[in-house]
Amino acid sequence: MAIAGTALVTGATGYIGGRLVPRLLAAGYTVRVLVRDPGKLTDVPWARDVQIVTGDLGDASTLVPAVEGVSVLYYLVHSMGGKGDFERTERTAATNAARAAKAAGVERIVYLGGLHPDGKLSPHLRSRAEVGRILLESGVPTAALQAGVVIGSGSTSFEMIRHLTDVLPYMPAPKWVRNFIQPIAIRDVLYYLVEAAGLPADVNRTFDIGGPDVLRYGQMMNGYALEAGLKQRPIASLPVLTPWLASQWVNLVTPIPRALAVPIIASLQYDCVVHEHDIEKFIPDPEGGLTRYRTAVKLALERMRDGEVVTSWQNSAVRGAPSDLLPSDPDWTGHTVYTDLRERDTDAPAGEVWRVIEGIGGDNGWYSFPLAWAVRGWADKIVGGVGLRRGRRNPDHLHAGDALDFWRVEELRRGSFLRLRAEMKVPGQAWLELSVTPNSRGGSHYRQRAVFFPRGLAGRLYWFSILPFHGVIFSGMADKITRTAEAQARSRKVDEGIAA
């Protein structure tokens, strides 16, 4: 590896980038990250160890300070589930990065793309291949690593395999389950990314990377079943399941939203295997060799059981989901806005109430009328939204930017305030705020506010159509959260008394 310098990581808030940054820090690099919203890094463990630059690959002017003094640029951005002109958007972003890197004298670009065959490709694979071509023609030595299915805790591909296998005892599946796949463990992807920074200056090319196993997709699902302690699933290949129908099926039976399922399914129409092993001439295998598929699955399951999922597909931005921040209350003047406010005084200490607030969602649910929440989640999935089963990355702790079922953590003041932005399909924009403040009697005050900005007549009709349910859902939610906190406080006192 070359002597460590400054590495710029684009896509640092994504699944791969979020795991690469600490690897680069450990390797001795000064790390700079380019993000559109620095707030997403507020609670990231390595945030204080990196230089954070606010910018956008789509805006060339913001890249000048980002690339200054950089020795290696990691390009880890791509638009999963992009629609319309997403290929043009990716082309523009790659061109801007390539020109900025060349002008700044960057010594190496490392790009992570996808394995693909020759010939006609899906729009997703075609765009990733074009991004690689633009970077390779930039005049900056580029290593375009091409990987297939990435297996790791929280990866989209792993989660799709996991949920399909967990949910279905019998697998009616598209004909692509018979295609050959060469999966690669996330740890090996990260190893290659770090080592690629030290490639000789005259190396400017693509490299196929993959693990030691070549499997049919059906074999991958049954390999997962064995590691998860499940019976192997009978799989029937049905040619009538088109890529579009298959993506709808995945959308309904797994937490993966349709926007992410479509490009994955489209990519699986081809054999995704390594065609050349030239990477071995430059980068030796990691110590102990490349990770076998079932070992990668076992490690991913262990990470999940231990609550150590560092990054997850859940936190990937989904195109079409609301992304605007909630305006401050004075900014609402003159706008139509609907609110539902619930407040409760409780004997539970503020810290106990906060534990319940921060643990909301996922397996813990939403503390009222679970059937109503489930129906709303299924309705969202049917229209292509993220649905309620996206869950949460960590069972106990939240961070700014985390996905939480069909919400996104917009603001978090640990111990006192949580604001969630809705990412379900609604005719408007919605937020949910949960907060707690201590009182002078040793208890606390719980405050819960739902905020909705309607869009047109449909938005107003939507709000008034669900208004009758609010008395049950939101009032019950406030009651159950405070009662749960009180019960946990009493239980904790008993445990402390026994321990004493």
C-alpha positions in Angstrom: 0.0 0.0 0.0 1.2 3.5 -0.7 2.0 5.9 2.1 -1.2 7.1 3.6 -2.3 10.6 2.6 -5.7 12.3 2.5 -8.6 10.2 1.3 -11.9 11.8 0.2 -14.9 9.5 0.6 -18.1 10.2 -1.2 -21.1 8.2 -0.1 -19.9 8.1 3.5 -23.5 8.0 4.8 -24.2 4.9 2.8 -23.8 1.2 3.5 -20.2 0.8 2.1 -18.9 4.2 2.8 -19.9 4.2 6.4 -17.9 1.1 6.9 -14.9 2.1 4.8 -14.2 5.4 6.7 -13.0 3.7 10.0 -11.0 1.2 7.9 -9.2 4.1 6.2 -8.6 5.8 9.6 -7.1 2.6 11.0 -4.8 2.4 7.9 -3.4 5.9 8.7 -5.3 8.0 6.2 -6.5 11.5 6.9 -10.1 11.1 5.9 -12.4 13.8 4.4 -16.0 13.1 3.7 -18.3 14.9 1.3 -22.0 15.0 2.4 -25.0 17.0 1.4 -26.3 17.0 5.0 -23.7 17.0 7.8 -26.5 16.4 10.3 -26.6 12.8 9.2 -23.1 12.3 10.8 -24.0 13.8 14.1 -24.0 10.5 16.0 -21.6 8.6 13.9 -18.7 7.3 16.1 -16.0 8.5 13.7 -17.5 11.9 12.9 -14.9 13.8 15.1 -12.0 12.0 13.4 -12.7 13.1 9.9 -12.9 16.4 8.0 -16.5 17.0 6.9 -17.2 19.0 3.7 -20.7 20.0 2.7 -21.3 19.6 -1.0 -23.0 17.8 -3.7 -21.6 15.8 -6.6 -24.2 17.4 -8.8 -22.8 20.9 -8.1 -19.3 21.2 -9.4 -18.5 24.3 -7.5 -18.8 22.5 -4.1 -16.2 19.9 -5.1 -13.2 22.3 -5.3 -12.6 22.5 -1.5 -13.5 18.9 -1.1 -10.7 17.6 -3.4 -8.0 20.1 -2.4 -4.9 18.2 -1.1 -6.6 14.8 -1.7 -4.4 11.8 -2.7 -7.2 9.2 -3.3 -10.9 9.8 -4.0 -13.4 7.0 -3.3 -16.4 7.2 -5.5 -19.1 5.2 -3.7 -22.3 6.9 -4.9 -25.0 5.5 -7.1 -28.8 6.0 -7.3 -30.5 2.8 -6.3 -34.1 2.9 -7.5 -33.5 6.1 -9.6 -36.3 7.0 -12.0 -36.6 9.3 -15.0 -33.3 10.9 -15.7 -31.4 9.2 -13.0 -28.8 8.0 -15.6 -28.2 11.7 -16.6 -27.9 12.6 -12.9 -25.3 9.9 -12.3 -23.4 10.9 -15.5 -23.3 14.5 -14.3 -22.1 13.6 -10.9 -19.3 11.3 -12.2 -18.2 13.9 -14.7 -18.0 16.6 -12.1 -16.0 14.3 -9.7 -13.6 13.3 -12.6 -12.9 16.9 -13.6 -12.5 18.1 -10.0 -10.1 15.2 -9.3 -8.0 15.9 -12.4 -7.8 19.6 -11.7 -6.7 19.1 -8.1 -4.0 16.6 -9.0 -5.7 13.6 -7.2 -3.4 10.6 -7.6 -6.0 7.8 -7.6 -9.7 7.2 -7.9 -11.3 4.1 -6.5 -14.8 3.2 -7.7 -17.1 0.4 -6.6 -19.3 -0.7 -9.4 -21.1 -4.0 -10.3 -20.3 -7.2 -12.1 -22.1 -7.3 -15.4 -22.0 -9.3 -18.6 -21.3 -7.9 -22.1 -24.3 -6.8 -24.2 -27.6 -5.3 -23.2 -27.8 -4.3 -19.5 -30.5 -3.1 -17.2 -30.6 0.7 -16.7 -29.1 0.3 -13.2 -26.1 -1.8 -14.4 -25.7 0.3 -17.5 -25.5 3.5 -15.5 -22.9 2.0 -13.1 -20.8 0.8 -16.0 -21.0 4.3 -17.6 -19.9 5.9 -14.3 -16.9 3.6 -14.3 -16.0 4.5 -17.9 -16.2 8.3 -17.1 -13.8 7.9 -14.2 -11.4 5.7 -16.1 -11.3 8.3 -18.9 -10.7 11.2 -16.3 -6.9 11.3 -16.7 -6.6 10.2 -13.1 -5.5 6.6 -12.5 -8.7 4.7 -11.6 -9.4 1.3 -10.1 -13.0 0.4 -10.9 -13.8 -2.6 -8.7 -16.8 -4.6 -10.0 -18.5 -6.7 -7.3 -21.7 -8.8 -7.4 -23.9 -9.6 -4.4 -22.4 -8.1 -1.2 -23.1 -10.2 1.9 -23.0 -8.5 5.3 -25.2 -7.5 8.1 -27.6 -4.9 6.8 -26.7 -5.2 3.1 -29.7 -5.0 0.8 -28.8 -8.2 -1.0 -28.4 -10.1 2.3 -31.7 -8.7 3.7 -33.6 -9.7 0.6 -32.2 -13.3 0.9 -32.9 -13.4 4.6 -36.5 -12.2 4.5 -37.5 -14.3 1.4 -36.1 -17.4 3.1 -37.5 -16.6 6.6 -41.0 -15.8 5.4 -41.6 -18.4 2.7 -41.6 -22.2 3.5 -42.1 -22.8 -0.2 -40.5 -20.5 -2.8 -42.3 -19.8 -6.0 -39.5 -17.9 -7.7 -38.6 -16.3 -11.1 -36.3 -18.2 -13.4 -33.3 -16.1 -12.3 -33.0 -18.2 -9.2 -31.1 -20.6 -11.5 -28.6 -17.9 -12.5 -25.1 -18.1 -11.2 -24.0 -15.6 -8.6 -20.5 -15.0 -7.1 -21.2 -13.3 -3.8 -18.6 -11.4 -1.8 -18.4 -10.7 1.9 -18.5 -7.1 3.0 -15.2 -7.5 4.8 -13.5 -8.5 1.6 -15.0 -5.6 -0.4 -13.6 -3.2 2.3 -10.2 -5.0 2.1 -10.0 -4.5 -1.6 -11.2 -0.9 -1.4 -8.5 0.0 1.1 -5.7 -1.8 -0.7 -6.7 -0.4 -4.1 -5.5 3.0 -3.0 -1.9 1.7 -3.2 -2.0 0.4 -6.7 0.8 1.4 -9.1 0.3 4.8 -10.8 0.1 3.2 -14.2 -2.9 1.0 -13.3 -6.1 2.4 -14.8 -8.7 -0.4 -15.4 -11.6 -2.4 -14.1 -11.1 -5.4 -11.8 -13.7 -8.1 -11.1 -13.9 -9.1 -7.4 -15.8 -11.9 -5.9 -15.7 -14.5 -3.1 -14.6 -18.1 -3.5 -18.1 -19.6 -4.1 -20.1 -19.6 -7.4 -23.8 -20.4 -6.5 -27.2 -20.3 -8.0 -29.4 -17.7 -6.3 -31.6 -20.6 -5.0 -28.5 -22.2 -3.4 -27.7 -18.9 -1.7 -31.2 -18.8 -0.1 -30.9 -22.4 1.1 -27.3 -21.7 2.3 -28.8 -18.9 4.4 -31.5 -21.3 5.7 -28.9 -23.8 7.0 -26.9 -21.1 8.8 -30.2 -19.7 10.3 -31.3 -23.1 11.6 -34.1 -23.4 9.1 -35.2 -26.2 6.8 -34.1 -25.9 3.2 -36.8 -24.3 1.1 -38.3 -26.1 -2.0 -37.9 -23.7 -4.9 -40.0 -23.7 -8.1 -38.7 -21.7 -11.0 -41.6 -20.0 -12.7 -40.9 -18.3 -16.1 -44.1 -16.3 -15.8 -42.7 -14.1 -13.1 -41.3 -11.2 -15.0 -38.7 -8.8 -13.4 -41.5 -6.3 -12.8 -43.7 -8.9 -11.1 -40.8 -10.3 -9.1 -40.0 -6.8 -7.8 -43.6 -6.4 -6.6 -43.4 -9.8 -4.9 -40.2 -8.8 -3.1 -41.7 -5.5 -2.2 -44.7 -7.2 -0.5 -43.0 -10.1 1.3 -39.8 -8.3 2.4 -39.0 -4.9 4.0 -37.1 -3.9 0.8 -39.1 -1.1 -0.9 -40.0 -1.4 -4.5 -37.6 1.4 -5.4 -34.7 -0.7 -4.2 -36.1 -4.1 -5.3 -36.4 -3.1 -9.0 -32.7 -2.5 -9.7 -31.6 -5.5 -7.7 -34.1 -7.8 -9.5 -33.1 -6.3 -12.9 -29.5 -7.0 -12.2 -30.2 -10.7 -11.3 -31.5 -11.4 -14.8 -27.8 -12.1 -15.7 -25.2 -14.5 -14.4 -23.1 -12.3 -12.0 -19.7 -14.0 -11.9 -16.1 -13.0 -12.0 -14.6 -13.2 -15.5 -11.0 -12.4 -14.7 -8.9 -12.7 -11.6 -6.3 -10.0 -12.4 -6.7 -8.3 -9.0 -4.6 -11.2 -7.6 -1.6 -9.8 -9.5 -1.7 -6.6 -7.6 -3.5 -7.3 -4.3 -3.0 -10.6 -2.4 -5.9 -12.3 -0.8 -6.7 -11.1 2.7 -5.1 -13.0 5.6 -6.9 -16.3 5.9 -8.3 -16.1 2.4 -11.5 -14.8 0.9 -14.6 -15.4 3.0 -16.8 -18.3 1.9 -20.5 -17.5 1.4 -21.9 -19.4 4.4 -19.2 -18.0 6.7 -20.3 -14.5 5.5 -23.9 -15.4 6.3 -22.9 -16.7 9.8 -21.0 -13.6 10.6 -23.8 -11.4 9.4 -26.3 -13.3 11.6 -24.0 -13.0 14.6 -23.7 -9.2 14.1 -27.5 -8.9 14.0 -27.9 -11.0 17.2 -25.3 -8.9 19.0 -26.9 -5.6 17.8 -23.7 -4.6 16.0 -25.0 -3.7 12.6 -22.8 -0.8 11.8 -24.5 0.4 8.6 -27.6 -0.8 6.9 -29.6 -0.6 3.6 -32.4 0.8 5.8 -30.6 4.1 6.0 -30.1 4.5 2.3 -32.1 7.4 0.9 -35.1 6.2 -1.1 -36.0 8.3 -4.1 -39.4 9.8 -3.9 -39.5 9.8 -0.1 -40.1 13.2 1.6 -36.8 14.8 2.5 -37.6 18.4 3.5 -36.9 19.4 7.1 -39.7 20.6 9.3 -39.9 24.4 9.4 -39.8 26.1 12.7 -43.2 27.0 14.2 -43.0 30.7 13.3 -42.4 29.7 9.7 -45.9 28.1 9.6 -47.6 31.5 9.5 -49.8 31.7 6.5 -49.6 28.0 5.7 -52.1 25.2 6.2 -50.8 22.9 8.8 -52.6 20.3 11.0 -51.3 19.1 14.3 -52.3 16.6 17.0 -50.8 17.4 20.4 -50.9 14.9 23.4 -49.3 15.6 26.8 -49.0 13.5 29.9 -47.5 14.0 33.4 -46.0 10.8 34.8 -44.3 9.6 37.9 -41.6 8.0 35.8 -38.2 9.8 35.7 -37.4 11.5 32.4 -34.6 9.0 31.8 -37.0 6.1 32.0 -39.4 7.8 29.6 -36.6 8.5 27.2 -35.6 4.8 27.1 -39.1 4.0 25.9 -39.0 6.8 23.3 -35.7 5.9 21.9 -36.7 2.2 21.7 -39.9 2.9 19.8 -40.7 1.1 16.5 -39.1 -2.1 15.1 -39.9 -5.1 17.3 -41.2 -2.9 20.1 -43.9 -1.4 17.9 -45.7 1.9 18.3 -47.5 1.3 21.6 -51.1 1.6 20.3 -53.5 -0.1 17.9 -50.9 -2.4 16.3 -53.4 -3.5 13.6 -53.9 0.0 12.4 -50.1 0.5 12.1 -49.8 -2.8 10.3 -52.5 -1.9 7.8 -51.0 1.5 7.2 -47.6 -0.2 6.5 -49.1 -2.7 4.1 -50.9 0.0 2.3 -47.7 1.9 1.9 -45.9 -1.2 0.5 -48.7 -1.8 -2.0 -48.2 1.7 -3.5 -44.4 1.3 -3.6 -43.5 2.9 -0.3 -41.0 1.7 2.3 -43.6 0.1 4.5 -43.6 -0.5 8.2 -41.2 -3.6 8.2 -38.1 -1.6 7.5 -37.4 -1.8 11.2 -34.5 -0.2 12.9 -30.7 -0.7 12.8 -30.2 -1.0 16.5 -32.8 -2.2 19.0 -32.0 0.3 21.7 -30.3 3.4 20.3 -31.2 5.8 17.5 -29.0 8.2 15.6 -29.8 11.2 13.4 -30.5 9.9 9.9 -31.5 6.4 11.0 -34.5 4.8 9.3 -37.2 3.7 11.7 -40.0 1.7 10.0 -41.6 4.2 7.7 -40.0 7.2 9.5 -36.6 8.8 9.4 -34.8 10.3 12.4 -34.6 14.0 11.5 -33.5 15.4 14.8 -32.3 13.7 18.0 -31.4 15.4 21.3 -30.5 12.4 23.3 -32.4 12.2 26.6 -35.1 14.8 25.7 -36.3 15.1 22.1 -36.9 12.9 19.0 -38.3 14.2 15.7 -39.3 11.7 13.0 -40.0 12.6 9.4 -42.5 10.3 7.6 -41.3 8.5 4.5 -44.6 6.7 3.7 -46.6 7.8 0.7 -49.0 10.5 1.8 -50.4 13.6 0.0 -48.3 16.0 2.0 -45.5 16.0 4.5 -45.7 14.6 8.0 -43.6 14.6 11.2 -43.9 13.0 14.7 -42.2 14.6 17.7 -41.7 12.8 21.0 -40.1 14.6 24.0 -39.7 14.5 27.7 -38.7 17.0 30.4 -38.1 16.3 34.1 -40.4 18.0 36.7 -39.6 19.1 40.3 -41.3 16.1 41.8 -38.9 13.5 40.3 -41.3 12.6 37.6 -41.5 14.0 34.1 -43.7 15.6 31.4 -44.2 13.7 28.1 -45.1 15.6 25.0 -46.1 14.1 21.6 -47.0 16.1 18.5 -47.9 15.0 15.0 -47.5 17.6 12.3 -49.0 17.4 8.8 -48.5 19.8 5.9 -51.2 18.8 3.3 -50.7 19.0 -0.4 -53.7 20.2 -2.3 -57.3 18.9 -1.7 -56.1 15.3 -1.5 -53.9 16.2 1.5 -56.8 17.9 3.3 -59.1 15.0 2.6 -56.5 12.6 3.8 -56.1 14.3 7.2 -59.8 14.5 7.9 -60.3 10.9 6.8 -57.9 9.7 9.5 -58.8 12.2 12.1 -61.3 9.8 13.8 -58.5 7.3 14.4 -56.2 9.8 16.0 -58.1 9.8 19.3 -57.4 6.0 19.5 -53.9 5.9 18.0 -52.2 9.0 19.3 -54.0 9.2 22.7 -53.4 5.5 23.3 -49.8 5.9 22.2 -49.1 8.6 24.8 -50.9 6.6 27.5 -49.0 3.4 26.8 -45.6 5.0 26.5 -45.9 6.7 29.9 -47.4 3.6 31.5 -44.6 1.5 30.1 -42.0 3.9 31.5 -43.7 3.8 34.9 -43.7 0.0 34.9 -40.0 -0.1 33.9 -39.1 2.4 36.7 -40.9 0.2 39.3 -39.2 -2.9 38.0 -35.8 -1.2 38.1 -36.3 -0.1 41.7 -37.2 -3.7 42.7 -34.1 -5.0 40.9 -31.9 -2.4 42.6 -33.4 -3.3 46.0 -32.7 -7.0 45.5 -29.1 -6.2 44.4 -28.6 -4.1 47.5 
